[in-house]
Amino acid sequence: MTELVKLILLNIGRITGVIAGFVLALFLVVFGVWKTVFIIFLTAFGFILGRFYDDGFDIRKTFREILSVLRMDKWHS
């Protein structure tokens, strides 16, 4: 069993690439190109939001700051 684990750990990039390629091909066959692109886009968007959340990013605070800048009189000319 340890040889199998060692083999997997030494080739984790290749294994991940094969699995990702297979899933992408499966999505292309089942959903078509545009739906697959949409799924990839939403997945990437979710990853980015999750990364911000993990890093302690506060969306409410940022949204309030954006709104306060937009409410400033200097933007109304």
N, C-alpha and C positions, 0 to 999 in steps of 0.2 A: 504494500500500500504506500509506503514512503517513497518508492520510486515513481509512482504515478503522481503523487503530490509534487515531488521535485520536478518532474517533467512539466507539469502544468505551471508551476511557478516560474520556471525558466523560459516558458513560451507564452506567458500571459498576454502579451501584446498581440501575438498571432492568433491566439484563441479568441480574444476579444474582437479582433478584426474580422475573423471568420463569422462569428455570431452576428456582429453588426451588419456585415454584408448580406448574410442570409436573411436577416429580419428586413433589411431594406429591399431586397429582391422580392420577398414575400409581400411586403406592403405595395410595391409597384404592381405586382400581378393582381393582387386582390382589390386595391383601391384606385389604381391609376396614378399618373404622374402628378397631377395638380393636388389631389387629395393627400398624396404622400408628402409633397412639399409643404402643404399646410400642416400636416401632423409634425413634420420635422421642425417647422417654424415654432409651433406652439410648445413643443418639447424643449427647444432651445430657450424660449421665453420663460418657461417654467423653471428651467435650470438657473437662469440668470436671477430670477426673483428669489429662488431658494438660496442662492449664493449670497445675495444681498441680505436676506433674513439671517443666515448663519453668521454673517459678518457684523450683525448688530445694526443694520440699516433700518432707520425708522421712517416708514413711508408716510405716516401721518404728519410728522414734523416737516418732512420735505415738501409735502403737498401744501401745508400751511404757509411755508416760506415762499413757495411759488405764487400762491394766491395773494400774499401780502405784497409781493413785488408787482403783481399785475394790478393791484388796487392803488398803487402809488400814483400820485398826480403827474409825475414826470412822464408816464407813458401816455397820458392824454394830452396831445398837443393840438 
